Amino acid sequence: MLELRPNCECCNRALPPETREALICSFECTFCADCAGDVLGGICPNCSGELVRRPVRPLTALARNPASTVQVFNPECRSRRAG
């Protein structure tokens, strides 16, 4: 099950579970749409994986399986891209 991390790893923007502005790689590194497109070019800086839109979990399922509250923030991601 996806963690639904609460923030962008690059700029620390809040990404609530209902947003359609969150993108993830296959390891669930999480970025906002702005960072994913403008800064990272659609590629995860950690694993070089493709960033795709994170699905939204329905509210009824979210009540039973809440989103993560653990924040991951790496401000250095703005200056590096995986290659």
QUINOR-V91082 format. One record per residue. N is the residue number from 1. RES is the residue in one letter. SS is DSSP state (a for helix, b for strand, c for the rest). PSI is psi in whole degrees, -180 to 180 (* if undefined). OMEGA is omega in radians with two decimals (NA if undefined). Layout:
N/RES/SS/PSI/OMEGA
N/RES/SS/PSI/OMEGA
//
This chain:
1/M/c/139/3.14
2/L/c/144/3.13
3/E/c/-32/-3.03
4/L/c/64/-3.12
5/R/c/148/-2.94
6/P/c/-2/-3.06
7/N/b/164/3.05
8/C/c/128/-3.13
9/E/c/-22/-3.05
10/C/c/-46/-3.07
11/C/c/-5/3.11
12/N/c/15/3.07
13/R/c/140/3.09
14/A/b/134/3.11
15/L/c/83/-3.13
16/P/c/159/-3.04
17/P/c/-23/-3.11
18/E/c/-5/-3.09
19/T/c/150/3.03
20/R/c/13/-3.12
21/E/c/10/-3.14
22/A/b/137/3.06
23/L/b/147/-3.12
24/I/b/160/2.97
25/C/c/-176/-3.10
26/S/c/-14/3.07
27/F/c/5/3.12
28/E/c/18/2.93
29/C/c/137/-2.95
30/T/b/133/-3.11
31/F/b/152/3.04
32/C/b/162/-3.11
33/A/a/-37/3.14
34/D/a/-50/3.14
35/C/a/-43/-3.12
36/A/a/-42/-3.10
37/G/a/-53/-3.01
38/D/a/-36/-3.07
39/V/a/-42/-2.98
40/L/c/-8/3.11
41/G/c/29/3.09
42/G/c/10/-3.12
43/I/b/132/3.12
44/C/c/129/-3.14
45/P/c/-12/-3.10
46/N/c/-39/-3.03
47/C/c/-3/-3.08
48/S/c/14/3.12
49/G/c/161/3.11
50/E/b/138/3.05
51/L/c/126/-3.13
52/V/b/160/-3.12
53/R/b/133/3.10
54/R/c/132/3.12
55/P/c/155/3.10
56/V/c/129/3.11
57/R/c/130/3.12
58/P/c/148/-3.09
59/L/a/-39/-3.14
60/T/a/-39/3.10
61/A/a/-34/3.12
62/L/a/-34/3.10
63/A/a/-38/3.14
64/R/a/-30/-3.07
65/N/c/81/-3.03
66/P/c/159/3.09
67/A/c/158/3.09
68/S/c/152/3.03
69/T/c/0/-3.12
70/V/c/120/3.14
71/Q/c/139/3.02
72/V/c/123/-3.12
73/F/c/125/-3.14
74/N/c/88/-3.09
75/P/a/-18/3.11
76/E/a/-13/-3.12
77/C/a/-25/3.12
78/R/a/-20/-3.10
79/S/a/1/-3.14
80/R/c/149/3.04
81/R/c/138/3.10
82/A/c/147/-3.11
83/G/c/*/NA
//
